[in-house]
Amino acid sequence: MSSTAGQVIRCKAAVSWEAGKPLVIEQVEVAPPQKMEVRLKILFTSLCHTDLHFWEAKGQSPLFPRIFGHEAGGIVESVGEGVTDLKPGDHVLPVFTGECKECRHCKSAESNMCETLRINTERGVMLSDGKSRFSKNGQPIYHFVGTSTFSEYTVVHVGCVAKINPAAPLDKVCVLSCGISTGLGATMNVAKPTKGSSVAIFGLGAVGLAAAEGARICGASRIIGIDLNSNRFDAARKFGLTEFVNPKDHDKPVQEVIAEMTDGGVDRSIECTGNINAMISAFECVHDGWGVAVLVGVPNKDDAFKTHPLNVLNERTLKGTFFGNFKPRSDIPAVVEKYMNKELELDKFITHTVPFSDINKAFDYMVRGEGLRCIIDMGK
């Protein structure tokens, strides 16, 4: 066992004290893991747009002070009561959603939406006792989506921890904890394009480009990127995109433009923006008879999806996906192996690296729309 097992660990964490204000590197206390929990030493973490969204308090009820972060790679420091499949020293990826392996969803081959450990952005405490494992001078600091990886040490439910190949470089595979897996799985697990097929990707951020990477791996012959920012087009070519459409360049709905380009519509489409109009376009641009559209982006709570019923009756299929339909503990280790076997490229998603002491630079890059993923080195 680790020499720190069972003890409170004092370490550095980037604490968000109030919405939109720079994170502050603080000395915090991290309590030992309780029943079915593990304490992790985070080595590398990255910034995802979800962190930015809740840091800006654009999500649900603002909850501060809080430690954000949910894309990361680390090592198990100690385990709590009842944990049998992880031990100190294991290399792992914490994941914002879990897999208890006992509920109906976990036992179903068709779902990854665990009843117990599904993402909860409102909860800032641990499930076992309703308390935070973080504090400073006796003041509790809230968790974020059960991971809180902007800390040198964090406590996570065992069901939200994927054990991976210890040879995998954590500064690369950490990005598989959220966005990249989401886009990749949306294509490979849900849309399932066949070799030689056509695919339209709506939104060319990290998730959309991961969806394009999935289409490339599946052997799609035409991968069409749709984005309102034409500056993204050149960089997107390395992810397999063959053509690009900016809806602002046309005086007709983009679904009509795509239908004209592809003799009636693409075989598959993946929507990665959360914009309701893009969602409708993604559905209406697939070919009748066999087209499948997959929605990945999260819309505003008041949005409503509207399309003519004939679009469904003409045998188009609309699907949704959560975390690319990956079960975190069961499936993510195999995705890491795809990277190790050079089937999946991750390095091209990583556009910046900053030391932990400069974590606010990562937020600056994302606010300005620069780059895809910024890796934060917790050891610097």
Secondary structure, 3 states (H helix, E strand, C coil): CCCCCCCCEEEEEEEECCCCCCCEEEEEEECCCCCCEEEEEEEEEECCHHHHHHHCCCCCCCCCCECCCCEEEEEEEEECCCCCCCCCCCEEEECCCCCCCCCHHHHCCCCCCCCCCCCCCCCCCCCCCCCCCEEECCEEEECCCCCCCCECEEEEEHHHEEECCCCCCHHHHHHHHCHHHHHHHHHHHHHCCCCCCEEEEECCCHHHHHHHHHHHHHCCCEEEEECCCHHHHHHHHHHCCCEEECHHHCCCCHHHHHHHHCCCCECEEEECCCCHHHHHHHHHCECCCCCEEEECCCCCCCCCCCCCCHHHHCCCEEEECCHHHCCHHHHHHHHHHHHHCCCCCCHHHEEEEEEHHHHHHHHHHHHCCCCCEEEEECCC
